[in-house]
Amino acid sequence: MKYYLLLLATACLVITSCFSIQSLHSTTVIKSNEAFVLGNNEHGKFYTQVTNTSPEDITIWQCPISGGKHTPIVLKTMSHAKISVDQNTALRFENNNSVEAIIQLKVKGDLGLSMGYSN
């Protein structure tokens, strides 16, 4: 009987771990006149919900790793956006203000994303 209970518990653990939805949560600070880049590497499609908790607007660009940028979004203070990002495309969060910006990110999909800052 103990064997069957152990087997059932193991099966439940395996099933729940296989079907769990993985996501990334981050509060990111971007210095004035700098940018934060998410996904500047080869990766699959991902989705993000971003909230601007800063006193100033920020600009978000989609940047394919092969070059260029498109689809600008100006995110007003205390607002949020849901963004679907194609494979091998980075998101660039630009803070063109004199004060630091704070954004909250929730990312789902491919989470093998590089993260870094640039000027």
C-alpha positions in Angstrom: 0.0 0.0 0.0 2.8 2.4 0.9 4.4 1.6 -2.5 1.2 2.7 -4.3 0.9 5.9 -2.4 4.6 6.8 -3.1 4.0 6.0 -6.8 0.9 8.2 -6.9 2.7 11.1 -5.2 5.6 10.8 -7.6 3.3 10.7 -10.6 1.5 13.9 -9.3 4.8 15.7 -8.8 6.0 14.8 -12.3 2.7 15.9 -13.9 2.5 19.2 -12.1 6.1 20.0 -12.9 5.6 19.3 -16.6 2.5 21.5 -16.8 3.7 24.4 -14.7 3.8 27.7 -16.5 7.2 29.3 -16.1 7.5 33.1 -16.0 10.1 35.7 -15.1 9.3 38.7 -12.9 11.6 41.6 -12.6 11.7 45.2 -11.3 14.3 46.9 -13.4 15.9 50.3 -12.9 17.2 52.2 -15.9 19.5 55.1 -15.3 18.9 58.4 -17.0 19.7 58.6 -20.7 20.4 54.8 -20.9 18.5 51.8 -22.1 17.8 48.2 -21.0 17.8 45.5 -23.6 16.0 42.2 -23.1 16.6 39.3 -25.5 19.5 40.4 -27.6 20.4 36.8 -28.4 19.0 33.9 -30.4 15.7 32.8 -28.7 12.2 31.8 -29.4 9.0 33.9 -29.2 8.1 35.5 -25.8 5.5 37.7 -24.3 5.9 40.4 -21.8 3.7 42.7 -19.7 5.6 45.8 -18.7 4.5 48.5 -16.3 6.1 51.9 -16.1 6.2 53.0 -12.5 8.4 56.0 -13.2 7.5 59.7 -13.1 8.4 60.0 -16.8 7.5 58.2 -20.1 9.7 55.5 -21.6 10.1 54.3 -25.2 10.1 50.6 -26.1 11.4 49.3 -29.4 11.5 45.9 -31.0 14.9 45.3 -32.4 15.7 42.2 -34.5 19.1 40.8 -33.6 19.9 41.0 -37.4 19.7 44.8 -37.1 17.2 47.7 -37.2 14.3 48.6 -34.9 10.5 48.9 -35.3 7.2 49.2 -33.6 7.9 52.0 -31.0 5.7 52.2 -28.0 5.7 55.3 -25.7 4.7 54.0 -22.3 3.2 56.7 -20.1 3.9 56.9 -16.4 1.9 54.4 -14.3 0.6 52.5 -17.4 1.3 49.1 -18.8 1.5 47.3 -22.2 1.4 43.7 -23.3 3.9 42.9 -26.0 4.3 39.8 -28.2 7.9 39.5 -29.4 9.0 37.4 -32.3 11.9 35.0 -32.1 15.4 36.5 -32.3 14.0 40.0 -31.5 15.0 42.1 -28.5 13.1 44.6 -26.6 14.9 47.9 -26.0 13.5 50.1 -23.1 14.9 53.6 -23.6 14.9 56.2 -20.8 15.6 59.5 -22.4 14.9 61.5 -19.2 17.0 63.2 -16.6 15.7 60.8 -13.8 16.0 57.1 -13.5 13.1 54.9 -14.8 11.6 51.9 -13.0 9.8 49.2 -14.9 8.1 46.0 -13.8 8.4 43.1 -16.2 6.5 39.8 -16.4 7.8 37.6 -19.2 6.4 34.3 -20.5 7.5 32.0 -23.3 11.1 31.5 -24.1 13.0 32.7 -21.0 16.5 32.1 -22.3 16.9 35.8 -22.8 20.0 37.9 -22.4 19.6 41.1 -20.3 21.9 44.1 -20.3 22.2 47.9 -20.4 23.4 50.2 -23.2 23.9 53.9 -23.8 
